[in-house]
Amino acid sequence: MTVLVIVPFTLASARYVVLRSGRPAWLRRRLAARPPHGGMGLGATVTEELHAFFNANKRVTMEQRRVQLVLRDDTQDGAPPRMGVDLDAGTAVVRRRAPKP
């Protein structure tokens, strides 16, 4: 169990030192490059899973984040549209709210 805690933190610390110092340059370039898919790195994922193992509230937070990534964010979500951007025509429309009587 101790290995599951010490190894990821040691690797993350070594990565931090290399990125901050900039030496060796070839390793810094390699570590600074982001994966094409984006998202979290392996160290962050391991740390979050370890945190969730000890804290049930963290598990709920992680599940909520996964749900937010899956849900679509439509502009037509039931409310009348107040803003619109037409990239083809190069126009943007912003409507003011009607004043309350």
C-alpha positions as CSV (number, residue, x, y, z in Angstrom):
1,M,0.0,0.0,0.0
2,T,2.9,2.3,0.8
3,V,4.3,1.8,-2.7
4,L,1.0,3.0,-4.2
5,V,1.4,6.3,-2.4
6,I,5.2,6.9,-2.6
7,V,5.9,6.0,-6.2
8,P,3.4,8.3,-7.9
9,F,4.4,11.2,-5.7
10,T,8.1,10.6,-6.3
11,L,7.6,10.5,-10.1
12,A,5.5,13.7,-10.0
13,S,8.1,15.4,-7.9
14,A,10.9,14.4,-10.3
15,R,8.8,15.7,-13.2
16,Y,8.3,19.0,-11.4
17,V,12.0,19.4,-10.8
18,V,12.9,18.7,-14.4
19,L,10.3,21.1,-15.7
20,R,11.3,23.9,-13.3
21,S,15.1,23.5,-13.8
22,G,14.9,22.9,-17.6
23,R,17.7,20.3,-17.5
24,P,18.2,18.0,-19.3
25,A,16.6,19.9,-22.2
26,W,15.5,16.7,-24.1
27,L,13.7,15.4,-21.1
28,R,12.1,18.7,-20.4
29,R,10.7,18.9,-23.9
30,R,9.4,15.3,-23.6
31,L,7.7,16.0,-20.3
32,A,6.3,19.4,-21.2
33,A,4.5,18.0,-24.3
34,R,0.9,17.4,-23.7
35,P,-0.9,14.3,-25.1
36,P,-3.0,15.0,-28.2
37,H,-6.3,14.0,-26.5
38,G,-5.8,16.5,-23.6
39,G,-7.2,15.5,-20.2
40,M,-5.3,14.6,-17.1
41,G,-1.9,13.0,-17.0
42,L,-1.2,9.6,-15.4
43,G,0.1,11.2,-12.2
44,A,-3.0,13.3,-11.7
45,T,-5.3,10.3,-12.4
46,V,-3.4,8.1,-9.9
47,T,-3.5,10.8,-7.2
48,E,-7.3,11.4,-7.7
49,E,-8.0,7.7,-7.5
50,L,-6.0,7.3,-4.4
51,H,-7.8,10.3,-2.9
52,A,-11.1,8.8,-3.8
53,F,-10.1,5.5,-2.2
54,F,-9.8,7.3,1.2
55,N,-12.5,9.8,0.7
56,A,-16.0,8.9,-0.6
57,N,-16.9,12.5,-1.3
58,K,-14.0,12.7,-3.9
59,R,-15.6,9.7,-5.7
60,V,-18.9,11.6,-6.0
61,T,-17.0,14.7,-7.4
62,M,-15.2,12.6,-9.9
63,E,-18.4,11.0,-11.1
64,Q,-20.0,14.4,-11.5
65,R,-17.1,15.6,-13.6
66,R,-17.5,12.6,-15.9
67,V,-21.2,13.3,-16.3
68,Q,-20.5,16.9,-17.2
69,L,-18.0,15.8,-19.9
70,V,-20.6,13.5,-21.4
71,L,-23.6,15.9,-21.4
72,R,-24.1,18.2,-24.4
73,D,-24.4,21.9,-23.9
74,D,-27.0,23.1,-26.3
75,T,-27.9,26.7,-26.9
76,Q,-31.6,25.6,-27.2
77,D,-32.0,24.3,-23.7
78,G,-35.6,25.5,-23.3
79,A,-35.0,29.2,-22.6
80,P,-35.6,31.8,-25.3
81,P,-32.3,32.6,-27.1
82,R,-30.7,35.9,-26.1
83,M,-27.4,35.5,-27.9
84,G,-26.4,34.0,-31.2
85,V,-23.2,33.9,-33.2
86,D,-23.3,33.2,-37.0
87,L,-19.8,32.4,-38.0
88,D,-20.6,32.1,-41.7
89,A,-22.2,35.6,-41.9
90,G,-19.7,37.1,-39.4
91,T,-22.5,38.5,-37.1
92,A,-23.2,38.2,-33.4
93,V,-26.6,39.0,-31.9
94,V,-27.1,39.9,-28.2
95,R,-30.7,40.8,-27.1
96,R,-31.4,42.7,-24.0
97,R,-33.8,41.4,-21.5
98,A,-37.2,43.0,-21.5
99,P,-37.6,45.5,-18.7
100,K,-39.8,44.3,-15.8
101,P,-43.0,46.3,-15.3
